[in-house]
Amino acid sequence: MKSSKPKVMHEIANLPMVQHIQYLLEEIDCPKKIFVSSPDMQDTRDHLTAFNHAVQDQALGTGHAVLSAADHMDGKTDILVLYGDTPLITKETIESMIAARKSYDLVVLGMHPEDPAQYGRLIVDKGNLKRIVEYKEATEAEREITFCNSGIVLINGKHALEMLRKIDNKNAKGEYYLTDIIEIANQKGLKATAVVGDEQELIGVNSCIELAEAEYIFQTRQRHKFLDKGVTLRDPETTYFSYDTKIDGGCIIEPNVFFGPQVILEKDITIKANSYLEGCHIKPNVSIGPFARIRPGAEISENAKIGNFVEIKKSKIGKGSKVSHLSYIGDSLLGENVNIGAGTITCNYDGYNKYKTVLEDGVFIGSNSSLVAPLTVGKNAIVGAGSSITKNINEDEIGITRSEQKNIKGGARRFRKTKERK
């Protein structure tokens, strides 16, 4: 990856690849998740708190890696081996392996890639998997086989440890290949088979090019999912979703919209072009954007409007309220039917602490106003345009801090003459 970041921590749809596997295992109700890593990956282990951990002290192959987790194997629970750089596999595919496991002791996930290239080949006879041949050690006839190994395997827990310990390293690389477990199973009189998975699901990521390909596949899946739910995407390929984006039917998403993590859109919402949303919950019949930024902690209530070049952060916007353009609203609580004029800023930070601004129902804020928190503006109060408000305003009051205007008779003419002479 040409990066200081461990490969499995590179993100697809704003989630590290290995955590895509974590969530997959949670979907299939896996009782224990073990992450096998090298000794120098302590930071990664610290991050992955949902996993138990095993350390592979030397990089001696996939069989050795799985055996590194032996202390977590109880001799009865089945072992499913997945890879942290293969993040696109689906619940349905794993469930097909689990179904096959009812009739077989060992199930391998295979595929028919467009280019079999360097993949190991699956040798199958009448539904029974006889062995897996690594490409480098395959004959020309075996290389003609297009049914290839993905590396993902489900093993009968009663026999797993015994078979793993019988794997040797008598091969060209001097490594312990997990694939050798197939021949070992057959020698023990156990039954092995292979089920077919989709090549796109089984893409392994070993470079930034492949990471971009995996991102494209994931985004395409998300786009199809939301289109099927009744979400209108004006230009699907310019809309980017996170792994956990939730959108109800009836929403309209215009071009160049980016969803960061933890976004929930309820029904009949319009997100206009070039907007960015993250960590927010938006209620029905809201309009956002264009060019809006909705940051974590934002809650936008029904029938509200957030307009162009508006940023909302850690604030609740009440029903029917409007922040139509060129404003920043942070650490604030807006009631119902509040109107925020252009260029309004809630000044929520003094360099040391954050403070809250409260605008009660029906408040009107004139354009180009600064609201210096902590501050409360009472119901139906008005702030005059161009004000810097530092004190609370009570219900039905007008707050204004504008200097008195002075008009100089003939001043403009004299000003021009002075400039012309210079």
LINNORNOR-V654017 format. One record per helix or strand of 3 or more residues. SS is the DSSP state (h for helix, s for strand). FROM is the first residue (numbers start at 1). LEN is the number of residues. Records with the same first field share a line. If there is no record, write none. Layout:
# LINNORNOR-V654017
SS = FROM-LEN  FROM-LEN
This chain:
# LINNORNOR-V654017
h = 7-3  17-11  42-6  62-6  70-3  91-11  135-3  140-4  160-7  178-10  199-4  208-21  236-3  411-11
s = 34-5  52-5  79-3  106-6  121-5  128-6  148-8  192-5  280-3  298-3  305-9  322-9  332-3  345-3  357-3  370-3  375-3
